[in-house]
């Protein structure tokens, strides 16, 4: 069975906890590459809400946003994303 086929079956893999994922806050799956799932997010669920970039509806997406902006973002975007993530998820604050 393919790794993502549980979505089609409506079943989660062993150990997958939907209550701590994007399912709880937004009611959408973790796959935000689908535009219909992204459209369900509030503007406040993006690190850059004016551009609807770097979704952070849960801590896993927040970590991913930090990684992606580090790879592809400008210095200004990096600062804004870091600030938005740290505001929403204080546990991800960077220790300097």
N, C-alpha and C positions, 0 to 999 in steps of 0.2 A: 504494500500500500504506500502511495506517495505521502510525503511528510505533511502536505497541506490538504490532503483529501478529507480530513476530519471536518473541515469547514463545509464541504458539500454534504457530508453525512449529518452535520449538526452535533457532532461529538467532539469533545476536546481530548487531546492526547493525555495519557497518564501523567499526573503531576501538574497539569496546566490549571491554573486557578483564575477563572474569569473575574472573580470579585476584586482582584488587585490589578486588573488591566484596564484598558480603555473601555471595556464593556460596562464597567460599573458607573463611570462618570458620564459617558456619552451615549451609551447604548449602541455603539458601532464597533466593528471588529478592529483588531489591531492593524489590519491591512488598510492603510490610508492612501495607498497608491490609486485606489478606486475613487474617482472624483465624487461619486455619490456619497461615499463615506466622509470625505473631506468636507463636503458641503453641509453635513450634519453638525459639524463642529462650530462652536461659538467662536467669535473673533478672539476672545480672551484665551482660547486654546492654542493660539499661535504665538511664538516668540516675536515674530514680526507681523502683527495683526494687519497692518495697512497693506501688506503685500500677500498676506495669507501664506507665509513661508515658515518653515520649521515648526510643525505641529508639536505641542507639548501637553496633550490631554492627560497623560499619565507619566510616571517617572521613567518608564522604559523609553518612551518617545522623547522625553527631555534629554536623557543621556544620548540618544541618537542625534538629536538636534545639535548638541554640543560637538559631537564627532563630525557631523556633516559640515557645520559652519567652520570648524577648524580646517577642514579640507578645502572648502570651496568659497568661504565667505570673505568679505573685505574686513579690514580691521574694525570699521564702524559696526558692521553686522555682528562680528564676534563679541564686541562689547555689549551690544543690545541683547543678543541671544543669551549671553552669560547672565546679564542682569535679570532678564525675564525668568530664566530657569531658577536662579537663586532666590528670586522673590517667591515663586510658586512652590519650590522644593528646597527649603533651607538646608536640608540634609546633603544637598549636592554642592554646597558652597566650597569653593576652591580655597584650600589653605595656602596662604602665601608665605 
